[in-house]
Amino acid sequence: MTLPADLMVLSGALTVLIGIAALRVILGRTAPDRMVAADTINTLVIALLVVLGTAFSEIIYVDVAIIYAMLSFVTTLYVSKYLEGKK
């Protein structure tokens, strides 16, 4: 099964944006800056999973995206709390 053209363009754009955010994680000046970039990557991965679930008509991708979003949120809270206590 091949992806429709519009979903292929969208998933390609999301992949490029993930790469740009990964560069920001590597080149970020401060820890909070890198954390925001990592959270952006998590959000883009969730969007990519939903797009792929739509493209392949598989509900499991959406289920995985929901669980990944919950884990990402909790991880962001814990890391933010850790970084706040570092000051």
N, C-alpha and C positions, 0 to 999 in steps of 0.2 A: 504494500500500500504506500503510495506516495502522498506527500503533503500537498494541499492546495497552495497555489502561488502566494496568496496573501498571508497564510499562516507560515509559510517558509520564510517570507521576508520578515515577518514579525519575530519569529524565533531566531533568525539571524541577527536582527537588530538587538534583541535581548542578550544574545551571546556577546556581541561587541560591547554592549554596555557593561556586562559582567567583567569583561576584560579591562575596561577603563577603570571600573571601581577597584579591581584587583591591583592595578597600578597605584591607585590612591592608598590602598592598604600598605603597599610596600614603601611608597614615597611619602607617606603622611608624616608631618612634623611632630605632632603630639599624639599621645595615646587616645584621647577622645576623638581626634580626627580619624585615626585608623579604625576606631570602633564604629563610627558613623558609616565609614566606607564598607566595613564588614556587614553592617546591618542593611546597607543598600544592596549588597550582593545577595543577602538572604531574601530580601523582598523581590529582587529580579529573578532568583531561582524559583520562588513560589509562582510568580507570573509565568515563567517558562513552563513549569509543570502543568499549570492550568491550560496553557495554549496547546501543549502536547496532548493533554487529555482530551481537549476538544478535537484536535486533528485526528487522533486515532480512535475516537469514540470509546475511550476506556475510562471508566469512573475511578479506577484505582489511582490514576495520576492525581486526581482531585483530592482523594482521600489522603494520599501521601503529602500533598501540598498543605492540607489543613493541619496534619500532625507536625509537619516541618515548621509551619507558621507558629504553632503553639510553643514548640521547643525553642525556636528562634527568639520569640518574645521573652521567655523565661531566661534564656542565656543573656540577652541584652540587659535585662534587669539586674542579674547577678554581676555581670562585668561592670556595669555602670555604678553599682553600689561599691564594688571593689575600687574602682578608679576614684570615686568620690572620697573614700576613706584614706586614700594615698596622700592627699594634700596635707 
